[in-house]
Amino acid sequence: MALQKDETTINIAGVKMKVSRFSTLDVPHEVTAVIPRVELRIWRYKDGKLVEIEESILNSVTIVHAPRHPPGGAQNAEKPRYTTWKFTPGKGP
């Protein structure tokens, strides 16, 4: 089986999430990135009062990588193949 490679990167307001997958599985996979809520705010005032506030809210940011399963109860008796995952949280550029 040929090597399958997938990579998903999300970078929002300096928060970076990256998932990489390398696999020899026969089953096709689907990658989904879900970002249901992101709020970014900047408040500015002048003349000795509050100049700026930055607020970032990221809620339930999700990266999913899932195989498509065979239809209704089909079983695969072959030796399992392998997948290598790499998750890299960190600050974006």
Residue pairs with C-beta under 8 A, 6 or more apart in sequence:
1 24
1 25
1 26
1 81
2 24
3 22
3 23
3 24
4 21
4 22
4 23
4 24
4 25
4 29
5 20
5 21
5 22
6 19
6 20
6 21
6 29
6 31
6 65
7 18
7 19
7 20
7 21
8 18
8 19
8 31
8 33
8 63
8 65
9 16
9 17
9 18
10 16
10 17
10 18
10 33
10 35
10 61
10 63
11 17
11 92
11 93
12 35
12 38
12 56
12 58
12 61
12 92
13 38
13 40
13 56
13 58
14 56
14 91
14 92
15 56
15 58
15 91
15 92
16 88
16 89
16 90
16 91
16 92
16 93
17 61
17 63
17 87
17 88
17 89
18 87
18 88
18 89
19 63
19 65
19 85
19 86
19 87
19 88
20 85
20 86
20 88
21 29
21 65
21 83
21 84
21 85
21 86
22 83
22 84
23 29
23 81
23 82
23 83
23 84
24 81
24 82
24 83
25 67
25 81
25 82
25 83
26 76
26 78
26 81
27 67
27 68
27 69
27 70
28 67
28 68
29 65
29 66
29 67
29 68
30 65
30 66
30 68
31 63
31 64
31 65
32 62
32 63
32 64
32 65
32 66
33 62
33 63
33 64
34 60
34 61
34 62
34 63
34 64
35 58
35 61
35 62
36 59
36 60
37 57
37 58
37 59
37 60
38 56
38 57
38 58
38 59
38 61
39 55
39 56
39 57
40 54
40 55
40 56
40 57
41 53
41 54
41 55
42 52
42 53
42 54
42 55
43 50
43 52
43 53
44 50
44 51
44 52
45 51
70 76
